[in-house]
Amino acid sequence: MQTGPVPIKSYIAWPLPGKAAELQSQLLQIPGCQVLPAENRELLLLITDTPTEPAEKLLAAQLEALPHIQCLSLVAGITEEEAA
C-alpha cells in the first residue's frame, strides 16, 4: 500500500578521499539507488527512487550509516505526481 507520493531524489555524494569506488559499490547494493560517477572529479551522482514514504525514510537511514560518505547534498527531489 502506497502512503503518498513516491519520492525520486538526486544527490551529489562526496566520498572520503580515495574511497569513491568503495562508496559506489556500497550505494549500488542499496535497492532503489542508481549511481553515476563523475569523469573529472572524485564524486558521485546518486539517484534514488523509493516506492513509499517509509521506504524513503529507511533509505535515508541507510545512506547516513555509510562510512565512506564525506558529504551528501540533495540536488533535486520530485514526486511521481510532479513527474507526470
N, C-alpha and C positions, 0 to 999 in steps of 0.2 A: 504494500500500500504506500503510495507516494504521499508525503506530508507537505507539499508545497512545490514551488518552482525548483527545477533541477539546476544547481549552480555549475557553471563552466567558468573556470578561472585560469588566468595565466600569470605566471610569476617569473622573475629573474632570480635565479639561485646562484649565489656566490659560494663556491666551496672553500674550505680551508686550503691554504697553499699546497699544491701538489696532490690534492685529493679529488680532482674533478672526475676521474674515471671511477673511483670508488663511489662517489655520490651518485653519479649517473646510474651505476649498477643497482644501488640501493633504491633509487627512485623508480626504476623500471620494474622492480619487484612488487611495488605497491599497486593494487588494482585501481584503475581509473587515472593513472598517470602516464603521460607521454612526455618524452624528453628530447630536446634538440640542443646539441652542443654548439656553442659559438665557434666560428672558424678562426677568429683573430684574438680571442681572449679566453681566459680560463673562467668561463661562466656558462650556465645552462639556462635554457628556456624551458620552463615546466608548465604543462597544460594539464589541468585536472578536470574531470567530468564525473560527477557523482550522481547516483540515482535518487537519493533522498537527502533531506537535511541532516538526519542522524548520521548518514554515511559521510557527509561533508565534515561533520564535527570529528568523526573518527579519523578521517584522512588528515585533518589539521593537527590532531594529536600525534599521529604517526610522523608527520613532517617535522614537528617540533622536537621529536625524540631522536632524529637522525644526527649522528655525531659529526658528520663531515660538512654540515652547512655552517658557513660563517654568517650569512645574511640571506633572508628570503624576502623579496619585495613583491607585493601584489601589483601587477600592471593593469589588469582588467578583470572584471567579473560581470558575467551576464547570466540570465536565466534562460531556460528553454523557451519561455513565453516571449522574452525580448528578442530572441534569435529568429522567431517565426515571422 
